[in-house]
Amino acid sequence: MTHAVDPDRPVDHPANRLAGTTSPYLLQHAHNPVDWWPWCDEALTLARTSDRPILLSIGYSACHWCHVMAHESFEDPATAAVMNRLFVNIKVDREERPDLDKVYQSAHQLLAQRAGGWPLTVFLMPDDLRPFFAGTYFPPQPRHGLPGFAHLLEQVERAYREQRGPIEEQNVALMQALADLEPSPGEIPDAAPLEGARRQLAGSFDAEHGGFGRAPKFPHPTNLEFLLRHWSATAAAGQPDAQALHMATFTLGGMIRGGLTDQLGGGFCRYSVDDQWMIPHFEKMLYDNGPLLALCCDAWAATGEPLFRDAAQATADWVIREMQSPEGGYWSTLDADSEGHEGRFYAWQREEVRGLLTAEDYHAFAAAYGLDRPANFEGAWHLHTWRTPAEVAEHLGLAETQAAECLASARARLFAAREARIRPGLDDKVLTAWNALMIKGMARAARVLERPDYLASAESALGFIHRTLWRSGRLLATYRAGQAHLDAYLDDYAFLLDALLELLQVRWRREDLDWAVALAEVLLRDFADPEQGGFYFTAAGQADLIHRPKPLGDESTPAGNGVAALSLQRLGHLLGEPKYLAAAEGTLKLAGESLRRIPYAHASLLAALDEYLEPPETLIIRGEGEALKAWQAKSQAGYRPRRLVLAIPVGEARLPGALAGMAAGPATRAYRCAGTHCSQPIVDPAGL
């Protein structure tokens, strides 16, 4: 498989220091005339000794506006000359250094009084790395209320020289404001935030198109998972919340039928620029697709609607085909751009499609995907499902099976033709946290869809992480081109622990349980705050951050604190280990006020709160052969988000903690536990 390098990017300038890095994003800037540094001690020392402020630019390889600013400013020799004369210029990949990104995004929001984004442009004092001015994208010339970048550089450097006192006063206030952002521990809430989140989501629900609020619309799989869990809990209580189920499945269905999904190749794009889920920002991120894969499986288990099963299979197949490296790990992103234009790889001209298909296939395809309507993307068509196969059949007077066959034939032909196009750029680094999200999604798909090939994919990625990114009892965060480096973050440990618990529900493997325990121990030793509760994003001892946050809210990925609390609770109940339960409890105490104030923004923590208030059901099945598989399948049938099922073969005698008392018998048996209370063994499968 080949992926494009942007043909507009000049490569004739001598390489700068970024040429020695592994990040694809940094390598995109390795031939800029800017004298770029990666974030390193040498660059920070140079800024201090030369008394020059730091220009910190943070982005990522699939970022469209990062590419725009690079073309306009960083590849311009005149602008680069100003940058090189006035600043020490540091380029950071936010996917490799999310710790720096989190801190300086927060600082930007405080300084600029508006939300941040990428590219993030921050000017730092050289002695203490505190930011004194921040923005995002700046154009080369003044427009849209933004100053020209070169002029801004001169003004910022002049302020640094002439207004040192006021800047230092501002920085003291900024550091206090950052500290004030961190929560203080309180009481663990009751169930009120669970209902509050449901009300908040209902209040912003788009009843016409699905989703919450107006464009741009993001998938927010954690919120949809919360709604499914809420519906399941109310159904178990005999009063199913049909609206919660509708909000989740209608929104997910809109994403699947719309242009957010690649209708030919599978997988979800980053977000929709319109209310209809029609035109996406075309980049495909691994961290979106892992949770969305799991969510599609859950929706299929909850409703039995083939739409969700098919979307799960298409997403998993795309990941295996295009995003899994020969070494086993999953790559990070596909760019939005190809041939210098966003979305070009995915868009079609009507006559091009007509020329590739038979007349019968074309008419069915055009009716289904909107080619019989006006163009919807820059004079071309991005595929969006306007009619189901049944509606196509009725529209064209065909049998439904005939319409389905025409659509399948057309998709196959167009996919084959599209494969010959110049592909979007690939960011082929392997990130531990994002791999963990996809491993969990693949494991869920393997279990729910009964697909051994998906399990094989998940285990291949897990094996790669263990071989390559697990060193001396610690995780590393990133790998590319034979080099693994950077100490891992909270998300790496929490997401991987969560993924291991998911894999254990597909098949038992003692070494995975041992690894889960090892990850939990590092979380408690290096990330937990035993006094105030919760988990820091970075491990103890990191020296190059001006602030050490404990992020609680879900962003584009689930909150590490929420996933850690949920996973530690489950592991604590499974093994009967009080210290894991205590760490989760401390996290919920820290998050209490945030959960009461803005519950919908903390869906991951709400799952942990839900299982704190009513501990989940754990089923340990002991047996062998087909009987063990049959009991496991029966126990896992349907959508059961608050049930953990482990099927442990009779031959596994060396079990830790509370599992040690769950002995195998002469016949298959199950032990049912809720929290710390276990029932007598179940010896009849009807008891499940």
C-alpha positions as CSV (number, residue, x, y, z in Angstrom):
1,M,0.0,0.0,0.0
2,T,1.4,3.4,-0.9
3,H,0.4,6.8,0.5
4,A,0.9,10.2,-1.0
5,V,3.5,12.8,0.0
6,D,2.1,16.2,-0.6
7,P,3.5,17.2,-4.0
8,D,3.3,20.9,-3.2
9,R,5.7,20.6,-0.3
10,P,9.2,21.9,-1.2
11,V,12.0,19.6,-0.4
12,D,15.0,21.5,-1.8
13,H,15.8,23.4,1.4
14,P,18.5,21.7,3.5
15,A,17.1,19.5,6.2
16,N,16.7,21.0,9.7
17,R,16.9,19.2,13.0
18,L,13.5,17.6,12.6
19,A,15.0,15.3,10.0
20,G,16.3,13.2,12.9
21,T,12.9,12.6,14.5
22,T,10.5,9.7,14.0
23,S,7.2,11.7,14.0
24,P,5.6,12.0,10.5
25,Y,4.3,15.4,11.5
26,L,7.8,16.7,12.4
27,L,9.2,15.1,9.3
28,Q,6.7,17.1,7.2
29,H,8.6,20.2,8.4
30,A,12.1,18.8,8.1
31,H,12.9,20.8,5.0
32,N,11.3,24.1,6.1
33,P,13.7,27.1,6.0
34,V,12.7,27.5,9.7
35,D,15.4,26.5,12.1
36,W,13.1,24.1,13.9
37,W,14.0,22.2,17.0
38,P,12.1,19.3,18.5
39,W,11.2,19.7,22.2
40,C,14.4,18.8,23.9
41,D,16.8,20.0,26.7
42,E,19.2,21.5,24.1
43,A,16.6,23.7,22.6
44,L,15.3,24.9,26.0
45,T,18.9,25.6,27.1
46,L,19.5,27.6,23.9
47,A,16.5,29.8,24.6
48,R,17.7,30.6,28.1
49,T,21.3,31.3,27.2
50,S,20.4,33.4,24.1
51,D,17.6,35.2,25.9
52,R,15.2,34.5,23.1
53,P,11.5,33.6,23.6
54,I,10.3,30.2,22.4
55,L,7.9,30.0,19.5
56,L,6.1,26.7,20.2
57,S,4.1,25.3,17.3
58,I,1.9,22.2,18.1
59,G,0.0,20.2,15.4
60,Y,-0.4,16.7,13.9
61,S,0.1,15.1,10.6
62,A,-3.5,14.9,9.5
63,C,-4.3,18.5,10.5
64,H,-5.6,20.5,7.5
65,W,-4.9,24.0,8.9
66,C,-1.5,22.9,10.1
67,H,-0.7,22.1,6.4
68,V,-2.1,25.5,5.4
69,M,0.0,27.5,7.9
70,A,3.0,25.4,6.9
71,H,2.6,26.3,3.2
72,E,1.9,29.9,3.8
73,S,4.4,30.7,6.5
74,F,6.8,28.0,7.5
75,E,7.8,27.3,3.9
76,D,8.2,31.0,3.2
77,P,11.9,32.1,3.4
78,A,11.1,35.7,4.5
79,T,8.8,34.6,7.3
80,A,11.3,31.9,8.3
81,A,14.0,34.5,8.5
82,V,12.0,36.5,11.0
83,M,11.3,33.4,13.1
84,N,15.0,32.4,13.1
85,R,16.2,35.9,14.1
86,L,13.8,36.5,16.9
87,F,12.9,33.1,18.4
88,V,14.0,29.6,19.3
89,N,11.4,27.6,17.2
90,I,10.2,24.3,18.5
91,K,7.8,22.0,16.7
92,V,5.7,19.4,18.6
93,D,3.5,16.5,17.5
94,R,0.5,16.7,19.8
95,E,0.0,13.0,19.4
96,E,3.4,12.2,20.7
97,R,3.3,14.8,23.5
98,P,-0.3,15.1,24.6
99,D,1.0,16.4,27.9
100,L,2.5,19.5,26.4
101,D,-0.6,20.0,24.3
102,K,-3.0,19.7,27.2
103,V,-1.1,22.3,29.3
104,Y,-0.7,24.8,26.5
105,Q,-4.2,24.4,25.2
106,S,-5.4,25.3,28.7
107,A,-3.1,28.2,28.8
108,H,-4.3,29.4,25.4
109,Q,-7.9,29.3,26.5
110,L,-7.0,31.4,29.6
111,L,-4.9,33.9,27.6
112,A,-7.1,34.2,24.5
113,Q,-10.4,33.6,26.2
114,R,-11.5,31.3,23.5
115,A,-11.2,27.6,22.6
116,G,-7.9,26.4,21.1
117,G,-7.2,23.9,18.4
118,W,-4.5,23.1,15.9
119,P,-2.1,24.4,14.8
120,L,-1.5,25.8,18.3
121,T,0.9,28.8,18.3
122,V,2.3,29.7,21.7
123,F,5.1,32.1,22.8
124,L,7.0,31.0,25.9
125,M,9.3,32.7,28.3
126,P,12.7,31.0,28.0
127,D,13.5,30.8,31.7
128,D,10.4,29.1,33.0
129,L,8.5,28.0,29.8
130,R,5.4,30.0,30.8
131,P,3.3,31.2,27.9
132,F,2.8,35.0,27.5
133,F,0.9,35.0,24.2
134,A,-1.0,32.3,22.3
135,G,-3.2,31.7,19.3
136,T,-3.9,29.0,16.7
137,Y,-3.7,29.6,13.0
138,F,-2.4,32.9,11.8
139,P,-2.5,33.9,8.1
140,P,0.5,35.4,6.3
141,Q,-1.4,38.7,5.7
142,P,-4.1,40.3,7.9
143,R,-7.6,38.8,7.3
144,H,-10.7,37.7,9.1
145,G,-9.7,39.8,12.1
146,L,-6.3,38.0,12.5
147,P,-3.0,39.8,12.2
148,G,-0.4,38.7,9.6
149,F,2.0,36.2,11.1
150,A,5.3,38.0,10.3
151,H,4.0,41.3,11.8
152,L,2.7,39.4,14.8
153,L,6.2,37.9,15.3
154,E,7.8,41.3,15.4
155,Q,5.1,42.6,17.9
156,V,5.4,39.7,20.2
157,E,9.2,39.9,20.4
158,R,9.0,43.6,21.0
159,A,6.6,43.0,23.9
160,Y,9.1,40.4,25.3
161,R,11.9,43.0,25.3
162,E,9.9,46.1,26.5
163,Q,7.2,44.7,28.7
164,R,9.0,42.1,30.8
165,G,7.4,43.3,34.1
166,P,3.8,43.2,33.0
167,I,4.4,39.8,31.3
168,E,5.8,38.3,34.5
169,E,2.8,39.6,36.4
170,Q,0.5,38.1,33.8
171,N,2.4,34.8,34.1
172,V,1.9,34.7,37.9
173,A,-1.8,35.1,37.4
174,L,-1.8,32.5,34.6
175,M,-0.2,29.9,36.8
176,Q,-2.7,30.6,39.6
177,A,-5.5,30.3,37.0
178,L,-4.1,26.9,35.8
179,A,-4.0,25.7,39.4
180,D,-7.6,26.9,40.0
181,L,-8.7,24.7,37.1
182,E,-7.8,21.6,39.1
183,P,-10.7,20.2,41.2
184,S,-10.7,19.6,44.9
185,P,-12.0,16.4,46.5
186,G,-15.5,16.2,47.9
187,E,-18.2,13.7,48.4
188,I,-19.0,11.0,45.8
189,P,-22.4,12.0,44.2
190,D,-25.5,9.9,44.3
191,A,-27.2,8.9,41.0
192,A,-28.3,12.5,40.2
193,P,-25.5,13.2,37.7
194,L,-26.6,10.1,35.7
195,E,-30.1,11.5,35.2
196,G,-28.6,15.0,34.8
197,A,-26.4,13.9,31.9
198,R,-29.4,12.3,30.2
199,R,-31.4,15.5,30.6
200,Q,-28.6,17.6,29.2
201,L,-28.1,15.4,26.2
202,A,-31.8,15.4,25.5
203,G,-31.8,19.2,25.7
204,S,-29.3,19.5,22.9
205,F,-30.4,16.5,20.8
206,D,-31.0,17.1,17.1
207,A,-34.2,15.2,16.5
208,E,-34.0,15.7,12.7
209,H,-30.5,14.5,12.0
210,G,-29.2,13.0,15.3
211,G,-26.3,14.3,17.3
212,F,-26.1,17.1,19.8
213,G,-26.0,20.7,19.0
214,R,-25.2,22.2,15.7
215,A,-22.4,21.8,13.2
216,P,-19.5,21.0,13.4
217,K,-20.8,17.6,14.8
218,F,-18.4,15.2,16.4
219,P,-19.1,11.5,17.1
220,H,-18.7,11.7,20.9
221,P,-19.0,7.9,21.3
222,T,-18.7,8.1,25.1
223,N,-22.0,10.0,25.3
224,L,-23.7,7.5,23.0
225,E,-22.3,4.7,25.1
226,F,-23.7,6.4,28.2
227,L,-27.2,6.6,26.7
228,L,-27.1,2.9,25.8
229,R,-26.0,2.0,29.4
230,H,-28.7,4.3,30.7
231,W,-31.3,2.5,28.6
232,S,-30.1,-0.9,29.6
233,A,-30.3,0.0,33.3
234,T,-33.8,1.4,33.0
235,A,-34.9,-1.7,31.0
236,A,-33.5,-4.0,33.7
237,A,-35.6,-2.0,36.2
238,G,-38.7,-2.6,34.1
239,Q,-39.1,1.0,32.8
240,P,-37.0,1.2,29.6
241,D,-36.0,4.7,28.6
242,A,-37.0,4.6,24.9
243,Q,-35.8,8.1,24.3
244,A,-32.3,7.3,25.5
245,L,-32.1,4.3,23.2
246,H,-33.5,6.4,20.3
247,M,-31.0,9.3,20.8
248,A,-28.1,6.8,20.8
249,T,-29.1,4.6,17.9
250,F,-30.6,7.4,15.7
251,T,-27.4,9.4,16.1
252,L,-25.2,6.5,15.3
253,G,-27.4,5.5,12.4
254,G,-27.1,9.0,11.0
255,M,-23.3,8.8,11.2
256,I,-23.3,5.4,9.5
257,R,-25.6,6.4,6.7
258,G,-24.0,9.7,6.2
259,G,-20.8,11.0,4.8
260,L,-19.0,10.6,8.1
261,T,-18.7,7.0,7.2
262,D,-16.6,5.9,4.2
263,Q,-19.4,4.2,2.3
264,L,-17.0,2.2,0.1
265,G,-14.0,1.4,2.3
266,G,-15.4,1.5,5.9
267,G,-14.3,3.5,8.8
268,F,-15.4,6.9,10.2
269,C,-14.0,10.3,9.5
270,R,-13.2,12.9,12.2
271,Y,-16.3,15.1,12.3
272,S,-19.1,16.5,10.1
273,V,-19.0,20.1,9.0
274,D,-22.8,20.2,8.6
275,D,-25.9,19.2,10.6
276,Q,-26.7,16.3,8.3
277,W,-23.5,14.2,8.8
278,M,-23.0,14.7,5.0
279,I,-19.6,16.3,4.5
280,P,-16.9,15.3,6.9
281,H,-13.5,16.6,7.8
282,F,-12.0,13.7,5.9
283,E,-9.2,12.6,8.2
284,K,-9.6,9.2,9.7
285,M,-8.3,8.8,13.3
286,L,-7.6,5.5,15.0
287,Y,-8.8,6.9,18.3
288,D,-12.3,7.6,16.8
289,N,-12.7,4.3,15.1
290,G,-11.8,2.1,18.1
291,P,-14.6,3.4,20.3
292,L,-17.0,3.7,17.4
293,L,-16.3,0.0,16.5
294,A,-17.2,-1.0,20.0
295,L,-20.3,1.2,20.0
296,C,-21.6,-0.3,16.7
297,C,-21.2,-3.8,18.3
298,D,-23.1,-2.6,21.4
299,A,-25.9,-1.1,19.2
300,W,-26.2,-4.4,17.3
301,A,-26.3,-6.4,20.5
302,A,-29.0,-4.0,21.9
303,T,-31.2,-3.8,18.9
304,G,-30.4,-6.5,16.4
305,E,-30.4,-4.0,13.6
306,P,-28.1,-5.2,10.7
307,L,-27.1,-1.6,10.0
308,F,-24.9,-1.6,13.2
309,R,-23.5,-5.1,12.6
310,D,-22.5,-4.1,9.0
311,A,-20.9,-0.9,10.1
312,A,-18.9,-2.7,12.7
313,Q,-17.7,-5.2,10.2
314,A,-16.8,-2.5,7.6
315,T,-14.9,-0.6,10.2
316,A,-13.0,-3.6,11.5
317,D,-12.2,-4.8,8.0
318,W,-10.9,-1.3,7.1
319,V,-8.6,-1.3,10.1
320,I,-7.1,-4.7,9.4
321,R,-6.7,-3.8,5.7
322,E,-5.3,-0.3,5.9
323,M,-4.3,0.5,9.5
324,Q,-2.5,-2.6,10.9
325,S,1.2,-2.7,10.3
326,P,3.0,-5.9,9.3
327,E,4.6,-5.8,12.8
328,G,1.1,-6.0,14.4
329,G,0.5,-2.5,15.8
330,Y,-2.1,-0.2,14.4
331,W,-1.1,3.0,12.6
332,S,-2.5,6.4,13.8
333,T,-4.2,8.4,11.1
334,L,-5.1,8.8,7.4
335,D,-4.8,12.4,6.2
336,A,-7.8,14.4,5.0
337,D,-5.8,15.6,2.0
338,S,-4.5,14.0,-1.1
339,E,-2.9,15.7,-4.1
340,G,-3.0,18.9,-2.0
341,H,-6.8,18.9,-1.7
342,E,-9.0,17.8,1.2
343,G,-11.4,15.0,0.3
344,R,-10.2,14.4,-3.2
345,F,-9.6,10.7,-2.6
346,Y,-13.2,10.2,-1.6
347,A,-15.1,12.4,-4.0
348,W,-16.7,11.3,-7.3
349,Q,-17.7,12.9,-10.6
350,R,-21.1,11.7,-11.9
351,E,-19.8,10.7,-15.3
352,E,-16.8,8.9,-13.8
353,V,-19.2,6.7,-11.8
354,R,-21.4,6.2,-14.8
355,G,-18.5,5.0,-16.9
356,L,-17.4,2.4,-14.3
357,L,-20.8,0.8,-13.8
358,T,-23.5,-1.0,-15.8
359,A,-26.6,1.1,-16.4
360,E,-28.6,-1.0,-13.9
361,D,-25.9,-0.7,-11.2
362,Y,-25.5,3.0,-11.8
363,H,-29.2,3.8,-11.5
364,A,-29.4,1.9,-8.2
365,F,-26.2,3.5,-6.9
366,A,-27.2,7.0,-7.9
367,A,-30.6,6.6,-6.2
368,A,-28.9,5.3,-3.0
369,Y,-26.0,7.7,-2.7
370,G,-27.3,10.9,-4.2
371,L,-25.8,11.1,-7.6
372,D,-29.4,11.8,-8.9
373,R,-29.2,15.0,-6.8
374,P,-27.1,18.1,-7.1
375,A,-23.4,17.8,-6.2
376,N,-22.7,18.2,-2.5
377,F,-18.9,18.7,-2.3
378,E,-17.1,21.3,-4.3
379,G,-18.8,20.4,-7.6
380,A,-18.4,16.7,-6.9
381,W,-20.3,14.0,-5.0
382,H,-19.3,12.7,-1.6
383,L,-21.3,9.5,-0.9
384,H,-24.1,10.0,1.6
385,T,-26.9,7.4,1.9
386,W,-30.2,8.9,0.8
387,R,-32.2,5.7,0.3
388,T,-32.0,2.3,1.8
389,P,-31.8,-0.8,-0.5
390,A,-35.6,-1.3,0.1
391,E,-36.3,2.4,-0.8
392,V,-34.1,2.0,-3.9
393,A,-36.0,-1.0,-5.0
394,E,-39.3,0.8,-4.6
395,H,-38.0,3.9,-6.3
396,L,-36.8,1.9,-9.4
397,G,-39.4,-0.8,-9.4
398,L,-36.9,-3.6,-8.6
399,A,-37.0,-6.6,-6.3
400,E,-35.2,-5.7,-3.0
401,T,-32.7,-8.5,-3.6
402,Q,-31.9,-7.2,-7.0
403,A,-31.4,-3.7,-5.7
404,A,-29.1,-5.0,-3.0
405,E,-27.1,-7.0,-5.6
406,C,-26.7,-3.9,-7.8
407,L,-25.5,-1.8,-4.9
408,A,-23.0,-4.4,-3.7
409,S,-21.7,-4.8,-7.3
410,A,-21.4,-1.0,-7.7
411,R,-19.6,-0.5,-4.4
412,A,-17.1,-3.2,-5.2
413,R,-16.3,-1.7,-8.6
414,L,-15.9,1.8,-7.3
415,F,-13.8,0.7,-4.4
416,A,-11.5,-1.1,-6.8
417,A,-11.3,2.0,-9.0
418,R,-10.6,4.2,-6.0
419,E,-7.7,2.0,-4.9
420,A,-5.8,3.2,-8.0
421,R,-6.0,6.9,-6.9
422,I,-3.2,8.7,-5.0
423,R,-4.0,7.9,-1.4
424,P,-4.1,10.3,1.6
425,G,-1.0,10.5,3.6
426,L,-0.5,8.0,6.4
427,D,0.8,8.7,9.8
428,D,2.4,5.4,10.5
429,K,3.5,5.8,14.1
430,V,2.0,3.4,16.6
431,L,0.6,5.1,19.8
432,T,0.0,2.9,22.8
433,A,-3.2,4.6,24.0
434,W,-4.8,4.7,20.5
435,N,-3.8,1.0,19.9
436,A,-5.5,0.1,23.2
437,L,-8.7,1.8,22.1
438,M,-8.7,-0.2,18.9
439,I,-7.7,-3.5,20.7
440,K,-10.8,-3.0,22.9
441,G,-13.0,-2.4,19.8
442,M,-11.6,-5.4,18.0
443,A,-12.0,-7.6,21.0
444,R,-15.7,-6.4,21.4
445,A,-16.3,-7.1,17.7
446,A,-14.7,-10.6,18.0
447,R,-17.0,-11.5,20.9
448,V,-20.2,-9.9,19.7
449,L,-19.9,-10.7,16.0
450,E,-18.2,-14.1,16.6
451,R,-15.2,-13.2,14.3
452,P,-12.0,-15.0,15.2
453,D,-10.1,-12.9,12.7
454,Y,-10.9,-9.8,14.7
455,L,-9.5,-11.5,17.8
456,A,-6.4,-12.4,15.9
457,S,-6.0,-8.7,14.9
458,A,-6.4,-7.5,18.5
459,E,-3.9,-10.1,19.8
460,S,-1.4,-9.2,17.1
461,A,-1.5,-5.5,18.2
462,L,-1.4,-6.5,21.9
463,G,1.7,-8.7,21.2
464,F,3.4,-5.8,19.4
465,I,2.8,-3.5,22.4
466,H,4.2,-6.1,24.8
467,R,7.3,-6.8,22.7
468,T,8.1,-3.2,21.7
469,L,6.5,-0.7,24.1
470,W,6.6,-2.6,27.5
471,R,10.1,-2.1,28.9
472,S,11.2,-3.1,32.4
473,G,7.8,-2.9,33.8
474,R,6.9,0.5,32.2
475,L,5.1,1.5,29.0
476,L,6.5,3.7,26.3
477,A,4.0,6.0,24.4
478,T,5.0,5.8,20.7
479,Y,6.9,3.8,18.1
480,R,7.9,4.4,14.5
481,A,10.7,3.2,12.2
482,G,12.2,0.8,14.7
483,Q,12.3,3.3,17.6
484,A,10.1,3.2,20.7
485,H,10.4,6.2,23.0
486,L,8.7,8.7,25.4
487,D,7.4,7.7,28.8
488,A,3.8,6.7,28.6
489,Y,0.9,8.8,29.9
490,L,-2.2,8.1,32.0
491,D,-4.2,7.2,28.9
492,D,-1.7,4.6,27.8
493,Y,-2.0,2.7,31.1
494,A,-5.7,3.2,31.6
495,F,-6.8,2.4,28.1
496,L,-4.6,-0.7,27.9
497,L,-5.9,-2.0,31.3
498,D,-9.4,-1.6,29.9
499,A,-8.5,-3.4,26.7
500,L,-7.0,-6.3,28.6
501,L,-10.2,-6.7,30.6
502,E,-12.2,-6.7,27.4
503,L,-9.9,-9.3,25.8
504,L,-10.2,-11.6,28.9
505,Q,-14.0,-11.7,28.2
506,V,-13.3,-13.1,24.8
507,R,-10.8,-15.8,25.9
508,W,-8.9,-16.5,29.1
509,R,-5.2,-15.9,29.1
510,R,-3.5,-15.7,32.5
511,E,-0.6,-13.6,31.2
512,D,-3.1,-10.9,30.2
513,L,-4.5,-10.8,33.7
514,D,-0.9,-10.6,35.1
515,W,-0.2,-7.7,32.8
516,A,-3.4,-5.9,33.8
517,V,-2.3,-6.2,37.4
518,A,1.1,-4.8,36.5
519,L,-0.5,-1.8,34.7
520,A,-2.7,-1.2,37.7
521,E,0.3,-1.2,40.0
522,V,2.1,1.4,37.9
523,L,-1.0,3.6,37.9
524,L,-1.1,3.6,41.6
525,R,2.6,4.1,42.1
526,D,3.4,6.7,39.5
527,F,0.2,8.5,38.5
528,A,-2.2,8.5,41.5
529,D,-2.5,11.3,44.0
530,P,-3.1,9.5,47.3
531,E,-3.9,12.7,49.1
532,Q,-6.3,14.6,46.8
533,G,-7.5,11.6,44.7
534,G,-7.5,11.0,41.0
535,F,-4.6,10.5,38.5
536,Y,-2.2,12.9,37.0
537,F,-1.8,12.8,33.2
538,T,2.0,12.4,33.5
539,A,4.0,10.1,35.7
540,A,5.9,11.5,38.7
541,G,9.3,13.0,38.0
542,Q,8.7,14.7,34.6
543,A,10.5,18.0,34.7
544,D,9.6,19.9,31.5
545,L,5.9,20.8,32.3
546,I,4.8,24.0,33.9
547,H,1.7,22.3,35.3
548,R,0.6,18.7,36.0
549,P,-3.1,18.3,35.2
550,K,-5.6,15.7,36.2
551,P,-8.0,15.7,33.2
552,L,-11.5,14.6,34.1
553,G,-13.6,15.5,31.1
554,D,-14.0,13.4,27.9
555,E,-12.4,15.0,24.9
556,S,-11.8,13.4,21.5
557,T,-10.8,10.3,23.6
558,P,-12.3,9.1,26.9
559,A,-10.9,10.7,30.0
560,G,-8.1,8.7,31.4
561,N,-9.3,9.3,35.0
562,G,-12.7,7.8,34.0
563,V,-11.3,4.8,32.3
564,A,-8.8,4.2,35.1
565,A,-11.6,4.4,37.8
566,L,-13.9,2.1,35.9
567,S,-11.1,-0.5,35.1
568,L,-9.6,-0.4,38.6
569,Q,-13.1,-1.0,40.1
570,R,-13.6,-4.0,37.8
571,L,-10.2,-5.4,38.5
572,G,-10.6,-4.7,42.3
573,H,-13.9,-6.6,42.4
574,L,-12.5,-9.4,40.2
575,L,-9.5,-10.0,42.4
576,G,-10.9,-8.8,45.8
577,E,-8.2,-6.1,45.9
578,P,-9.2,-3.1,48.2
579,K,-6.5,-0.7,47.0
580,Y,-7.8,-0.7,43.5
581,L,-11.3,0.1,44.7
582,A,-9.9,2.8,47.0
583,A,-8.1,4.5,44.1
584,A,-11.3,4.5,42.0
585,E,-13.2,5.9,45.0
586,G,-10.7,8.7,45.4
587,T,-11.1,9.6,41.7
588,L,-14.9,9.8,42.1
589,K,-14.4,12.0,45.2
590,L,-12.1,14.3,43.2
591,A,-14.6,14.5,40.3
592,G,-17.7,14.9,42.4
593,E,-18.3,18.6,41.8
594,S,-17.5,18.3,38.1
595,L,-20.0,15.4,37.8
596,R,-22.7,17.5,39.5
597,R,-22.0,20.6,37.5
598,I,-21.5,19.3,33.9
599,P,-22.4,15.6,34.0
600,Y,-22.7,15.1,30.2
601,A,-19.1,16.1,29.7
602,H,-17.9,13.3,32.0
603,A,-19.5,10.2,30.5
604,S,-16.5,8.0,31.2
605,L,-16.5,9.0,34.9
606,L,-20.3,8.5,34.9
607,A,-19.8,4.8,34.0
608,A,-17.4,4.5,36.9
609,L,-19.9,6.2,39.2
610,D,-22.7,3.9,38.0
611,E,-20.7,0.9,38.8
612,Y,-19.6,2.4,42.2
613,L,-23.2,2.9,43.2
614,E,-24.2,-0.5,42.0
615,P,-21.2,-2.9,41.5
616,P,-21.4,-4.8,38.3
617,E,-22.1,-8.5,38.0
618,T,-19.1,-10.7,37.5
619,L,-19.5,-14.3,36.2
620,I,-16.6,-16.7,36.5
621,I,-17.3,-19.9,34.5
622,R,-15.1,-22.9,35.1
623,G,-15.2,-25.8,32.6
624,E,-13.7,-27.1,29.4
625,G,-14.4,-27.7,25.8
626,E,-17.7,-27.0,24.1
627,A,-19.6,-26.8,27.4
628,L,-17.4,-23.9,28.6
629,K,-18.0,-22.1,25.3
630,A,-21.7,-22.7,25.4
631,W,-22.0,-21.3,29.0
632,Q,-19.9,-18.3,28.0
633,A,-22.0,-17.5,24.9
634,K,-25.2,-17.8,26.9
635,S,-23.8,-15.5,29.6
636,Q,-22.8,-12.9,27.1
637,A,-25.9,-12.9,24.9
638,G,-27.5,-9.5,24.3
639,Y,-26.3,-6.1,25.5
640,R,-25.0,-6.4,29.1
641,P,-22.7,-3.5,29.8
642,R,-22.7,-4.2,33.6
643,R,-21.7,-7.8,33.4
644,L,-18.1,-9.1,33.2
645,V,-17.8,-12.7,32.1
646,L,-14.6,-14.7,32.3
647,A,-14.6,-18.3,31.1
648,I,-11.6,-20.0,32.7
649,P,-10.6,-23.5,31.7
650,V,-10.4,-26.3,34.2
651,G,-6.7,-26.7,33.6
652,E,-6.0,-23.1,35.0
653,A,-5.3,-23.9,38.6
654,R,-3.0,-21.0,39.6
655,L,-5.5,-18.1,40.1
656,P,-4.9,-14.9,42.1
657,G,-6.9,-13.2,44.7
658,A,-10.6,-13.9,45.0
659,L,-10.4,-16.1,41.9
660,A,-8.5,-18.6,43.8
661,G,-11.6,-19.8,45.6
662,M,-13.5,-20.4,42.4
663,A,-12.5,-24.0,41.9
664,A,-13.4,-26.1,38.9
665,G,-15.7,-29.0,39.5
666,P,-16.5,-32.2,37.8
667,A,-18.9,-30.3,35.5
668,T,-19.1,-26.8,34.2
669,R,-20.1,-24.3,36.9
670,A,-20.4,-20.6,37.3
671,Y,-19.7,-18.3,40.2
672,R,-21.8,-15.1,40.2
673,C,-20.5,-12.1,42.2
674,A,-21.8,-8.6,42.7
675,G,-19.2,-6.4,44.3
676,T,-17.7,-8.3,47.2
677,H,-20.6,-10.8,47.5
678,C,-20.7,-14.1,45.6
679,S,-23.4,-16.7,45.4
680,Q,-23.2,-20.4,45.5
681,P,-21.9,-22.0,42.3
682,I,-24.4,-22.3,39.5
683,V,-24.4,-25.8,38.1
684,D,-27.3,-25.6,35.7
685,P,-27.0,-23.3,32.7
686,A,-30.6,-22.3,33.1
687,G,-29.4,-20.4,36.2
688,L,-27.5,-18.0,34.1
